[in-house]
Every structure is written in structure tokens, then in C-alpha cells.
Amino acid sequence: MLLDIIRKIYPDTPAVYIDTGLEYPEVKEFVKTIPNTVILRPKMSFRQVISTYGYPLISKEVSRQIAAARVKPDGKTAERFVKGNAHDERYSGFSIVRWGAIKDSDIPINDKCCFVMKKNPAKLFEKETGMHPVTGIMACESITRTTVWKKHGCNIFDARRPISNPMSFWTENDVLDYLRTYKIPYASVYGDILENEDGTLYTTGCARTGCVFCLFGAHAEKEPGRLQKLKISHPQLYKYCMKPWEEGGLGMKDIIDKFNSLAPKAAHIYY
């Protein structure tokens, strides 16, 4: 959608797609239909990232702090898992105090996935071309993105990595309304765009896609959770992520079972 708006003004603007191997196959096929698209690939596979760093669990902020606390068990970050502070609630939306049992477990967890799979290829491309990104990030997508938008606005031109996020103030309903009104093509995995009685729009397929195997936020979902939906819509992908690690899968069943046994009340990943 953002590309449609930009190319109405600057028709020669290239699109950039990072083929992480984590997208729904329908999304990847749709990208092939878009002209003037540059395809980037990360240097590591998702399985290599997991093996090297750990799984993406809970949230980016909490997983980052868990990893830091494990590196320095006597440091300030580790201390906050016991004492807590106002910063935890304000910034991440999750009090890290509740995740002490996960920190002390042997579950490999880290936030490096996004950096390795997406941000690093993008930064390398920017360095090689001198271009700067314009993204479709919206503040409503997470507490962190809301915080960044409130602090910097849509455009951060004076940062070390200049970036424009012109859709920051858009809502998901705005996006669906634009797609429906202007009949913009989109990946089939989203299904059709329909309207509720109150006028809000929704998709009959996936509400969001992102990375298929990402578990950030999965603990806060009600049934059916993202993995339960994946089991129905893409059974082969589901089998791969649940397959034991030693058999070539992602080993998520064992990790999720262990997480569910240690997580605080009401935090549960359904699969």
C-alpha cells in the first residue's frame, strides 16, 4: 500500500524485499508480481540464528534483557528481574520481574533474530547504495513503535540511520480501507476484506503475516493462537517448526512446553 502511494508521486522508486525464508509462501509469490523490486537475503538461516542466539520469545525488549542478564548475572539488568523498576513497564509494556523463572531456565532466548534476518541486510544495502528507507511501520503495532513515534514523529532525519515512517499514525482499519477503496492487490494469505456491523474492517485470512515462526507476543494470544491457525492453513510449515531439533526441525514444541510450565499465570502459548 505504501509503495502504491509513493509510486504515484515517484514512479521509479525501487521496492526492497528481504527474503528471510520466514514469510508465508503467498507473500513471497506476491512480491514476484511487483516490478522494480530488489530482493535481499540474510547471511544466516533462521535455524542458524536459533542455534547461535536463541528463540524469539515474549517480546523484543524482554528477550533482550534476559540475554543481557544471563551474560552478567550480577549486573544491573539481572538485578531488575528481582527488584523491577518503572522503566520496565513504561518502555516494554512487560514487567521483567514476572519473567524471572524464564531467565533462570535453560530456554535459549534472544532478540537477535530481527537484527540478523532483516536489519543487517537492509543496513548493508543502504550502505552500498546510499539510499535511506521509507517503511510502512505503524505506531499501533506495538508499544515500542508507539513510544518511538511519540518521541521522534514520522521522520527521523538526524539519526545515525535516517528513516521515514510516514504511516506511523495510520491504523489497521485505515490500511484495509485504502486497499478496498483503491482496489490495491495484496497477498492472498490475507483473504478478503469484509466489514463488521460497527464499520470496522477485517480480513478473512491472516490479520498480519510477518515472520511465520516468530513467537514474540504469542504468549498473550487467546485461542486460536497463531500456531493453531498455522496448523490449519499451512500444515507443512507447522510440522517443520514443531519437529524436534535433532530431526532437522525448529524444535518449538519442546521449547513451548517448557515455556508454558514456567511462565506466569495467563501467559500461555497455544499450539
Secondary structure, DSSP 8 states (H G I E B T S, - for coil): -HHHHHHHH-TT--EEEE--S-S-HHHHHHHTTSSSEEEE--SS-HHHHHHHT-B-EE-HHHHHHHHHHHH-TTSHHHHHHHH--HHHHHHHSS-GGGGHHHHTSS--B-SHHHIIIIIHHHHHHHHHH----B----GGG-HHHHHHHHHH-SEE-SSSS-EE-TTTT--HHHHHHHHHHTT----GGG--EEE-TTS-EEESS-S--S-TT-EETGGG--SS-HHHHHHHH-HHHHHHHHS-GGGTS--HHHHHHHHHHHS-TT-----
